[in-house]
Amino acid sequence: MCSLNDVRAGTSVRIKQLSASAEVSHRLREMGFCEEQRVKLLSRHPNLICQVCNARLGLSSQLAGLILVEPIPPKREAA
């Protein structure tokens, strides 16, 4: 696991844990940043732009550092 802040642009990840305060975690969940949710990091100049639930949302790098994620392996094509 790593923080969303450590992910490269263009990478898809799955949220595993929110390590923010209860109030901030609640607000993140309201915006779609829930545990097990798939997120794609689109850009990081200087804030992060993520695609979550078919919407693009911006996060500060500080807030993204509180979202722990795991990479989603690319799909393999059948031979």
Contacts in CASP RR format, 6 or more apart in sequence:
PFRMAT RR
TARGET T0000
AUTHOR 0000-0000-0000
METHOD contacts of the structure
MODEL  1
MCSLNDVRAGTSVRIKQLSASAEVSHRLREMGFCEEQRVKLLSRHPNLIC
QVCNARLGLSSQLAGLILVEPIPPKREAA
1 16 0 8 1.000
1 17 0 8 1.000
1 68 0 8 1.000
1 69 0 8 1.000
1 70 0 8 1.000
2 68 0 8 1.000
2 69 0 8 1.000
2 70 0 8 1.000
3 64 0 8 1.000
3 65 0 8 1.000
3 66 0 8 1.000
3 67 0 8 1.000
3 68 0 8 1.000
3 69 0 8 1.000
4 13 0 8 1.000
4 15 0 8 1.000
4 39 0 8 1.000
4 41 0 8 1.000
4 48 0 8 1.000
4 50 0 8 1.000
4 59 0 8 1.000
4 64 0 8 1.000
4 65 0 8 1.000
4 67 0 8 1.000
4 68 0 8 1.000
4 69 0 8 1.000
5 48 0 8 1.000
5 61 0 8 1.000
5 64 0 8 1.000
5 65 0 8 1.000
5 67 0 8 1.000
6 65 0 8 1.000
7 13 0 8 1.000
7 41 0 8 1.000
7 69 0 8 1.000
7 71 0 8 1.000
8 41 0 8 1.000
9 41 0 8 1.000
9 42 0 8 1.000
9 43 0 8 1.000
9 44 0 8 1.000
10 40 0 8 1.000
10 41 0 8 1.000
10 42 0 8 1.000
11 40 0 8 1.000
11 41 0 8 1.000
11 71 0 8 1.000
12 38 0 8 1.000
12 39 0 8 1.000
12 40 0 8 1.000
12 41 0 8 1.000
12 71 0 8 1.000
12 72 0 8 1.000
13 38 0 8 1.000
13 39 0 8 1.000
13 40 0 8 1.000
13 41 0 8 1.000
13 69 0 8 1.000
13 70 0 8 1.000
13 71 0 8 1.000
13 72 0 8 1.000
14 36 0 8 1.000
14 37 0 8 1.000
14 38 0 8 1.000
14 39 0 8 1.000
14 69 0 8 1.000
14 70 0 8 1.000
14 72 0 8 1.000
15 33 0 8 1.000
15 34 0 8 1.000
15 35 0 8 1.000
15 36 0 8 1.000
15 37 0 8 1.000
15 39 0 8 1.000
15 67 0 8 1.000
15 68 0 8 1.000
15 69 0 8 1.000
16 35 0 8 1.000
16 36 0 8 1.000
16 68 0 8 1.000
16 69 0 8 1.000
16 70 0 8 1.000
17 35 0 8 1.000
17 67 0 8 1.000
17 68 0 8 1.000
18 24 0 8 1.000
18 25 0 8 1.000
18 28 0 8 1.000
18 29 0 8 1.000
18 33 0 8 1.000
18 35 0 8 1.000
18 66 0 8 1.000
18 67 0 8 1.000
18 68 0 8 1.000
19 66 0 8 1.000
19 67 0 8 1.000
19 68 0 8 1.000
20 28 0 8 1.000
20 63 0 8 1.000
20 66 0 8 1.000
20 67 0 8 1.000
24 63 0 8 1.000
24 66 0 8 1.000
28 34 0 8 1.000
28 63 0 8 1.000
28 67 0 8 1.000
31 52 0 8 1.000
31 57 0 8 1.000
32 52 0 8 1.000
32 53 0 8 1.000
33 39 0 8 1.000
33 52 0 8 1.000
33 67 0 8 1.000
37 52 0 8 1.000
37 53 0 8 1.000
38 52 0 8 1.000
38 72 0 8 1.000
39 50 0 8 1.000
39 51 0 8 1.000
39 52 0 8 1.000
39 69 0 8 1.000
40 50 0 8 1.000
40 51 0 8 1.000
40 52 0 8 1.000
41 48 0 8 1.000
41 49 0 8 1.000
41 50 0 8 1.000
42 49 0 8 1.000
42 50 0 8 1.000
42 51 0 8 1.000
42 56 0 8 1.000
43 49 0 8 1.000
44 61 0 8 1.000
46 61 0 8 1.000
47 58 0 8 1.000
47 59 0 8 1.000
47 60 0 8 1.000
47 61 0 8 1.000
48 58 0 8 1.000
48 59 0 8 1.000
48 60 0 8 1.000
48 61 0 8 1.000
48 64 0 8 1.000
49 56 0 8 1.000
49 57 0 8 1.000
49 58 0 8 1.000
50 56 0 8 1.000
50 57 0 8 1.000
50 58 0 8 1.000
50 59 0 8 1.000
51 57 0 8 1.000
59 67 0 8 1.000
END
